[in-house]
Amino acid sequence: MKIGIIGSGNIGGNLGIHFAKASHEVVFSSRNPEKLTPLVAATDGKARASTPEEAANFAEVILLAIPFGNVPAVAQSIGDIDGKVLIDAGNYYPQRDGDEIGKEMQAKNLLETEWTASHFPGAHVGKAFNSIYYKTLQNKAFAPQADRLAIPFAAADKKAEETIQSLLTSIGFGSTFLGDLTQTKIIQPNEPLYTKEMSEEALEKQVKQLLG
Ligand SMILES: NC(=O)c1ccc[n+]([C@@H]2O[C@H](COP(=O)([O-])OP(=O)(O)OC[C@H]3O[C@@H](n4cnc5c(N)ncnc54)[C@H](OP(=O)(O)O)[C@@H]3O)[C@@H](O)[C@H]2O)c1
């Protein structure tokens, strides 16, 4: 797949390295792409670095891994991404992202990725990688089947679901589908599945108990 990484930090940087290793075409991005030279080198030159606008334009799949409060700015700068899959790895932390977004989500009765999706109305939006600590993401990819950790994910539609499922498999993680974006409260910060490390079997069991 052609993957554009928006936010090439702890989460986006590590995931991009894994995606490149799994033979996906990866473009990392930064507002200062010249600083991404070490990250490109970590992929043995398989990936390249560019601006967020160019990465989004190139991509079939966009990984959004930025501070949550900067979502509106990114939506404005990258423009139309209609028809592309957007994977939201972000979490809302009021102390980092400000109180206003929290108030808006509450007033509109939106969960975090529903709020993100509202800024990208033409995209196929899913949520994944938000509930795994970046060092776990870095160290536990490509594990043998018996040792695999499962990553919980959700998707607004079938295209996003199939894309995320396939990406998770390609980098050696198990996966547990939660449902559409209305089912994602349990993987938000301070909720039961946030930063929990489990096998697919254990995670499926937990999800069944939590979502019914
Ligand atoms: N750290 C974790 O363990 C972890 C785990 C799960 C989820 N998350 C969530 O994932 C998101 C990213 O976390 P992180 O730890 O990877 O953050 P990070 O290391 O600080 O990286 C964030 C990146 O976002 C980019 N960025 C910020 N504002 C931008 C904008 N307006 N346009 C384009 N790019 C922008 C920055 O790139 P430039 O400054 O170079 O442009 C930066 O490299 C957050 O929402 C976080 O809560 C984090």
PDBQT file of the ligand as one rigid body, heavy atoms in Angstrom, charges set to zero:
ROOT
HETATM    1  N1  LIG A 301       3.753   8.280  22.495  1.00  0.00    +0.000 N 
HETATM    2  C1  LIG A 301       2.945   7.217  22.651  1.00  0.00    +0.000 C 
HETATM    3  O1  LIG A 301       3.327   6.182  23.275  1.00  0.00    +0.000 OA
HETATM    4  C2  LIG A 301       1.575   7.252  22.042  1.00  0.00    +0.000 A 
HETATM    5  C3  LIG A 301       0.862   6.038  22.004  1.00  0.00    +0.000 A 
HETATM    6  C4  LIG A 301      -0.369   5.999  21.359  1.00  0.00    +0.000 A 
HETATM    7  C5  LIG A 301      -0.903   7.167  20.813  1.00  0.00    +0.000 A 
HETATM    8  N2  LIG A 301      -0.197   8.347  20.918  1.00  0.00    +0.000 N 
HETATM    9  C6  LIG A 301      -0.837   9.548  20.342  1.00  0.00    +0.000 C 
HETATM   10  O2  LIG A 301      -0.354   9.661  19.017  1.00  0.00    +0.000 OA
HETATM   11  C7  LIG A 301      -0.192  11.042  18.671  1.00  0.00    +0.000 C 
HETATM   12  C8  LIG A 301       1.280  11.271  18.329  1.00  0.00    +0.000 C 
HETATM   13  O3  LIG A 301       2.044  10.961  19.489  1.00  0.00    +0.000 OA
HETATM   14  P1  LIG A 301       3.631  10.860  19.402  1.00  0.00    +0.000 P 
HETATM   15  O4  LIG A 301       4.092  10.465  20.751  1.00  0.00    +0.000 OA
HETATM   16  O5  LIG A 301       4.029  10.059  18.199  1.00  0.00    +0.000 OA
HETATM   17  O6  LIG A 301       3.988  12.401  19.148  1.00  0.00    +0.000 OA
HETATM   18  P2  LIG A 301       5.393  13.078  18.740  1.00  0.00    +0.000 P 
HETATM   19  O7  LIG A 301       6.505  12.114  18.910  1.00  0.00    +0.000 OA
HETATM   20  O8  LIG A 301       5.437  14.381  19.460  1.00  0.00    +0.000 OA
HETATM   21  O9  LIG A 301       5.202  13.340  17.190  1.00  0.00    +0.000 OA
HETATM   22  C9  LIG A 301       4.170  14.126  16.722  1.00  0.00    +0.000 C 
HETATM   23  C10 LIG A 301       4.532  14.636  15.361  1.00  0.00    +0.000 C 
HETATM   24  O10 LIG A 301       3.400  15.404  14.883  1.00  0.00    +0.000 OA
HETATM   25  C11 LIG A 301       3.885  16.337  13.962  1.00  0.00    +0.000 C 
HETATM   26  N3  LIG A 301       2.978  17.497  13.918  1.00  0.00    +0.000 N 
HETATM   27  C12 LIG A 301       2.547  18.237  14.954  1.00  0.00    +0.000 A 
HETATM   28  N4  LIG A 301       1.739  19.229  14.519  1.00  0.00    +0.000 NA
HETATM   29  C13 LIG A 301       1.670  19.091  13.167  1.00  0.00    +0.000 A 
HETATM   30  C14 LIG A 301       1.008  19.812  12.146  1.00  0.00    +0.000 A 
HETATM   31  N5  LIG A 301       0.230  20.886  12.430  1.00  0.00    +0.000 N 
HETATM   32  N6  LIG A 301       1.158  19.402  10.866  1.00  0.00    +0.000 NA
HETATM   33  C15 LIG A 301       1.941  18.330  10.582  1.00  0.00    +0.000 A 
HETATM   34  N7  LIG A 301       2.600  17.607  11.496  1.00  0.00    +0.000 NA
HETATM   35  C16 LIG A 301       2.468  17.988  12.783  1.00  0.00    +0.000 A 
HETATM   36  C17 LIG A 301       5.274  16.743  14.452  1.00  0.00    +0.000 C 
HETATM   37  O11 LIG A 301       6.071  16.845  13.307  1.00  0.00    +0.000 OA
HETATM   38  P3  LIG A 301       6.876  18.171  12.875  1.00  0.00    +0.000 P 
HETATM   39  O12 LIG A 301       6.976  19.057  14.096  1.00  0.00    +0.000 OA
HETATM   40  O13 LIG A 301       8.184  17.627  12.450  1.00  0.00    +0.000 OA
HETATM   41  O14 LIG A 301       6.082  18.766  11.756  1.00  0.00    +0.000 OA
HETATM   42  C18 LIG A 301       5.722  15.556  15.324  1.00  0.00    +0.000 C 
HETATM   43  O15 LIG A 301       6.830  14.843  14.804  1.00  0.00    +0.000 OA
HETATM   44  C19 LIG A 301      -0.668  11.841  19.883  1.00  0.00    +0.000 C 
HETATM   45  O16 LIG A 301      -2.032  12.184  19.719  1.00  0.00    +0.000 OA
HETATM   46  C20 LIG A 301      -0.503  10.849  21.035  1.00  0.00    +0.000 C 
HETATM   47  O17 LIG A 301      -1.397  11.134  22.099  1.00  0.00    +0.000 OA
HETATM   48  C21 LIG A 301       1.021   8.392  21.494  1.00  0.00    +0.000 A 
ENDROOT
TORSDOF 0
